[in-house]
Structures are given as structure tokens and as C-alpha cells.
Amino acid sequence: MKNKTLHDKLVVFDGLVVSNWDRTIFEDMKAG
């Protein structure tokens, strides 16, 4: 199976993209 074929069959989740993190979220977490 070629890499592209394998990748096309997988469901890929990127936590940063799905959660839509940005700098303000991290600043709020740091501040409490």
C-alpha cells in the first residue's frame, strides 16, 4: 500500500486544528 493510499483511508485528527487554539487561550490558561 502506498503512503498516499494509506493516508487517504485514515481519518486524521490534529488537536490544535480541531480545538482552534490561539495565543489568547494560552494566556488565559496561564493567568488562571
DSSP file (Angstrom, degrees, kcal/mol; ACC not computed):
  #  RESIDUE AA STRUCTURE BP1 BP2  ACC     N-H-->O    O-->H-N    N-H-->O    O-->H-N    TCO  KAPPA ALPHA  PHI   PSI    X-CA   Y-CA   Z-CA
    1    1 A M              0   0    0      0, 0.0     2,-0.1     0, 0.0     0, 0.0   0.000 360.0 360.0 360.0 128.6    0.0    0.0    0.0
    2    2 A K     >  -     0   0    0      1,-0.1     4,-2.5     4,-0.0     5,-0.2  -0.423 360.0-113.0 -77.5 155.3    1.4    3.4   -1.0
    3    3 A N  H  > S+     0   0    0      1,-0.2     4,-2.9     2,-0.2     5,-0.2   0.882 115.6  51.2 -57.1 -42.5    1.6    6.1    1.6
    4    4 A K  H  > S+     0   0    0      2,-0.2     4,-2.5     1,-0.2    -1,-0.2   0.914 110.3  49.3 -64.1 -41.1   -0.9    8.3   -0.2
    5    5 A T  H  > S+     0   0    0      2,-0.2     4,-1.2     1,-0.2    -2,-0.2   0.928 112.7  47.8 -62.2 -44.8   -3.4    5.5   -0.4
    6    6 A L  H >X S+     0   0    0     -4,-2.5     4,-0.8     1,-0.2     3,-0.6   0.931 112.7  48.5 -60.6 -46.1   -2.9    4.7    3.3
    7    7 A H  H >< S+     0   0    0     -4,-2.9     3,-0.8     1,-0.2    -2,-0.2   0.883 106.9  56.0 -64.1 -38.8   -3.3    8.4    4.2
    8    8 A D  H 3< S+     0   0    0     -4,-2.5    -1,-0.2     1,-0.2    -2,-0.2   0.791 108.1  49.5 -63.4 -27.3   -6.5    8.7    2.1
    9    9 A K  H << S+     0   0    0     -4,-1.2    -1,-0.2    -3,-0.6     2,-0.2   0.624  98.8  84.2 -87.1 -13.6   -8.0    5.8    4.1
   10   10 A L  S << S-     0   0    0     -4,-0.8     2,-0.7    -3,-0.8    -3,-0.0  -0.584  72.7-136.3 -90.3 150.6   -7.2    7.3    7.5
   11   11 A V        -     0   0    0     -2,-0.2     2,-0.5     2,-0.0    -3,-0.1  -0.940  28.6-159.8-100.6 115.3   -9.2    9.8    9.5
   12   12 A V        -     0   0    0     -2,-0.7     2,-0.5    -5,-0.1    -5,-0.0  -0.848   9.1-168.3-106.2 126.6   -6.6   12.2   10.8
   13   13 A F        -     0   0    0     -2,-0.5     2,-0.6     4,-0.0     3,-0.1  -0.955   6.0-166.0-113.2 128.6   -7.2   14.5   13.7
   14   14 A D    >>  -     0   0    0     -2,-0.5     4,-2.9     1,-0.1     3,-0.6  -0.953  11.9-153.2-111.3 110.6   -4.9   17.3   14.6
   15   15 A G  H 3> S+     0   0    0     -2,-0.6     4,-2.4     1,-0.3     5,-0.2   0.832  92.6  53.2 -54.7 -37.9   -5.8   18.5   18.1
   16   16 A L  H 3>>S+     0   0    0      2,-0.2     5,-1.3     1,-0.2     4,-0.8   0.883 114.0  41.9 -68.1 -36.8   -4.5   22.0   17.5
   17   17 A V  H <45S+     0   0    0     -3,-0.6     3,-0.3     2,-0.2    -2,-0.2   0.932 116.0  47.7 -74.4 -46.1   -6.6   22.5   14.4
   18   18 A V  H  <5S+     0   0    0     -4,-2.9    -2,-0.2     1,-0.2    -3,-0.2   0.894 117.6  42.3 -62.7 -40.2   -9.8   20.8   15.8
   19   19 A S  H  <5S-     0   0    0     -4,-2.4    -1,-0.2    -5,-0.3    -2,-0.2   0.640  99.4-140.0 -82.7 -14.3   -9.6   22.8   19.0
   20   20 A N  T  <5 -     0   0    0     -4,-0.8    -3,-0.2    -3,-0.3    -4,-0.1   0.926  28.4-168.8  55.4  49.9   -8.7   26.0   17.2
   21   21 A W      < +     0   0    0     -5,-1.3     2,-0.3    -6,-0.2    -1,-0.1  -0.363  10.2 174.9 -66.7 145.9   -6.2   27.1   19.8
   22   22 A D    >>  -     0   0    0     -2,-0.1     4,-1.3     1,-0.0     3,-0.8  -0.905  46.6 -90.2-142.7 177.9   -4.8   30.6   19.6
   23   23 A R  H 3> S+     0   0    0     -2,-0.3     4,-2.4     1,-0.2     5,-0.2   0.848 119.1  59.2 -60.4 -37.7   -2.5   32.8   21.8
   24   24 A T  H 3> S+     0   0    0      1,-0.2     4,-2.4     2,-0.2    -1,-0.2   0.851 101.5  55.1 -63.7 -33.7   -5.3   34.3   23.9
   25   25 A I  H <> S+     0   0    0     -3,-0.8     4,-2.2     2,-0.2    -1,-0.2   0.934 110.2  45.5 -63.6 -44.9   -6.4   30.8   25.1
   26   26 A F  H  X S+     0   0    0     -4,-1.3     4,-2.3     2,-0.2    -2,-0.2   0.886 112.2  51.8 -66.0 -37.7   -2.9   30.0   26.4
   27   27 A E  H  X S+     0   0    0     -4,-2.4     4,-2.3     2,-0.2    -1,-0.2   0.907 110.3  48.8 -64.8 -40.7   -2.6   33.5   28.0
   28   28 A D  H  X S+     0   0    0     -4,-2.4     4,-1.5     2,-0.2    -2,-0.2   0.895 111.3  49.8 -64.2 -40.5   -5.9   32.9   29.8
   29   29 A M  H  < S+     0   0    0     -4,-2.2    -2,-0.2     1,-0.2    -1,-0.2   0.900 112.0  48.2 -65.2 -40.1   -4.8   29.4   31.0
   30   30 A K  H  < S+     0   0    0     -4,-2.3    -2,-0.2     1,-0.2    -1,-0.2   0.897 111.5  49.6 -66.8 -39.5   -1.5   30.9   32.3
   31   31 A A  H  <        0   0    0     -4,-2.3    -1,-0.2    -5,-0.2    -2,-0.2   0.772 360.0 360.0 -71.3 -25.5   -3.4   33.7   34.1
   32   32 A G     <        0   0    0     -4,-1.5    -3,-0.2    -5,-0.2    -4,-0.1   0.408 360.0 360.0 100.5 360.0   -5.7   31.2   35.7
